[in-house]
Amino acid sequence: MIVDEQSFGAGVASAVDPRTSTSRMMRGIFLVLGICFVALGFIGAFLPVLPTTPFLILAAACFARSSPRLENWLLQHPRFGSLLRGWRERGAIPVKAKLMALGGMAIGFAGFWFGSHPGPWLTAAVVLLMLSGLIYVFSRPS
């Protein structure tokens, strides 16, 4: 027996529309990712080696695609909201954050150097990676 849309009515056909279910599924994925990024950002607020703001930027981007209420909560947050709004509007990183990135990378490199006594190739690779990150950070507006 062949079943057509008329036998089920219009409501059933729209309930199984793949565009609707994909959209809901993607919103759910973005919501879960956003919550995970907020959790990582929260952990990063207490651990010096894990950054907070990049995870919150990612969380805000995920919430923009899944939950306007949670996106607004992040953008209006008393501590991180201005940083997130500045990033979103101008791609800006405050001077204080740039200096903290420089200091964190210097301390991280010192720990790497004295803690592992790396060879010249590994040292060069780590220096290039850190310098590329610093160049990007300092090239952003303040």
C-alpha positions as CSV (number, residue, x, y, z in Angstrom):
1,M,0.0,0.0,0.0
2,I,1.4,3.4,-0.9
3,V,0.8,6.1,1.7
4,D,0.7,9.7,0.6
5,E,0.7,13.0,2.5
6,Q,-3.1,13.3,2.3
7,S,-3.7,10.1,4.3
8,F,-1.8,11.5,7.3
9,G,-2.8,15.1,7.0
10,A,-0.5,18.1,6.7
11,G,0.6,18.1,10.3
12,V,2.5,14.8,10.1
13,A,4.3,15.8,6.9
14,S,5.7,18.9,8.5
15,A,6.7,17.0,11.7
16,V,9.1,14.8,9.8
17,D,10.6,17.6,7.6
18,P,14.3,17.0,7.6
19,R,15.1,20.7,7.5
20,T,13.2,21.2,10.8
21,S,14.8,18.2,12.6
22,T,18.3,19.1,11.4
23,S,17.8,22.7,12.6
24,R,16.7,21.5,16.0
25,M,19.5,19.0,16.1
26,M,22.1,21.6,15.3
27,R,20.7,24.0,17.8
28,G,21.0,21.3,20.4
29,I,24.6,20.6,19.4
30,F,25.4,24.3,19.6
31,L,23.7,24.5,23.0
32,V,25.7,21.6,24.4
33,L,28.9,23.0,23.0
34,G,28.2,26.4,24.4
35,I,27.6,24.9,27.9
36,C,30.8,22.9,27.6
37,F,32.8,26.0,26.6
38,V,31.3,27.9,29.6
39,A,32.4,25.1,31.9
40,L,35.9,25.2,30.4
41,G,36.0,28.9,30.8
42,F,34.9,28.6,34.4
43,I,37.6,26.1,35.1
44,G,40.1,28.4,33.3
45,A,39.2,31.2,35.7
46,F,40.9,29.1,38.5
47,L,43.6,27.3,36.5
48,P,46.4,29.6,35.2
49,V,47.2,27.4,32.2
50,L,43.7,27.3,30.8
51,P,42.4,30.5,29.3
52,T,38.9,31.8,30.1
53,T,38.0,34.4,27.5
54,P,38.6,32.3,24.4
55,F,36.2,29.7,25.7
56,L,33.6,32.3,26.6
57,I,33.9,33.8,23.1
58,L,33.3,30.3,21.6
59,A,30.4,29.8,24.0
60,A,28.8,33.1,23.0
61,A,29.1,32.1,19.3
62,C,27.4,28.8,20.1
63,F,24.7,30.4,22.1
64,A,24.1,32.9,19.2
65,R,23.1,29.9,17.2
66,S,21.1,28.0,19.9
67,S,19.9,30.2,22.8
68,P,19.5,33.9,22.7
69,R,18.8,34.0,26.4
70,L,22.2,32.4,27.3
71,E,23.9,34.5,24.7
72,N,22.5,37.6,26.3
73,W,23.5,36.3,29.8
74,L,27.1,36.1,28.6
75,L,27.1,39.4,26.9
76,Q,25.6,41.1,29.9
77,H,27.9,39.3,32.4
78,P,29.4,41.9,34.9
79,R,32.9,40.5,34.6
80,F,33.2,39.1,31.0
81,G,30.5,40.9,29.1
82,S,32.5,43.9,28.1
83,L,35.3,41.7,26.8
84,L,32.9,39.6,24.8
85,R,31.1,42.7,23.4
86,G,34.4,44.3,22.5
87,W,35.5,41.2,20.7
88,R,32.2,40.8,18.8
89,E,32.0,44.5,17.8
90,R,35.6,45.3,16.9
91,G,37.7,42.1,17.4
92,A,39.3,44.0,20.2
93,I,41.6,42.6,23.0
94,P,42.3,45.0,25.9
95,V,45.9,46.0,26.5
96,K,45.8,44.4,30.0
97,A,44.7,41.0,28.4
98,K,47.5,41.4,25.8
99,L,50.1,41.9,28.5
100,M,48.7,39.0,30.5
101,A,49.0,36.8,27.4
102,L,52.6,37.9,27.0
103,G,53.4,37.2,30.6
104,G,51.6,33.8,30.6
105,M,53.5,32.7,27.5
106,A,56.8,33.8,29.0
107,I,56.1,31.9,32.2
108,G,54.9,28.9,30.2
109,F,58.0,28.9,28.0
110,A,60.3,29.2,31.1
111,G,58.5,26.2,32.6
112,F,58.8,24.3,29.3
113,W,62.5,25.2,29.0
114,F,63.6,24.5,32.5
115,G,61.3,21.6,33.1
116,S,62.0,19.5,30.1
117,H,65.4,20.6,28.6
118,P,64.2,20.3,25.1
119,G,66.3,20.0,21.9
120,P,66.8,22.8,19.5
121,W,64.0,21.7,17.1
122,L,61.4,21.4,19.7
123,T,62.4,24.7,21.2
124,A,62.2,26.4,17.8
125,A,58.8,24.9,17.2
126,V,57.4,26.1,20.6
127,V,58.9,29.5,20.1
128,L,57.4,29.8,16.6
129,L,54.0,28.7,17.9
130,M,54.0,31.1,20.8
131,L,55.3,34.0,18.7
132,S,52.5,33.4,16.1
133,G,50.0,33.5,18.9
134,L,51.5,36.7,20.3
135,I,51.6,38.4,16.9
136,Y,47.9,37.6,16.4
137,V,47.0,38.9,19.9
138,F,49.0,42.1,19.5
139,S,47.7,42.7,16.0
140,R,44.1,43.0,17.3
141,P,42.8,46.5,18.2
142,S,42.7,47.4,21.9
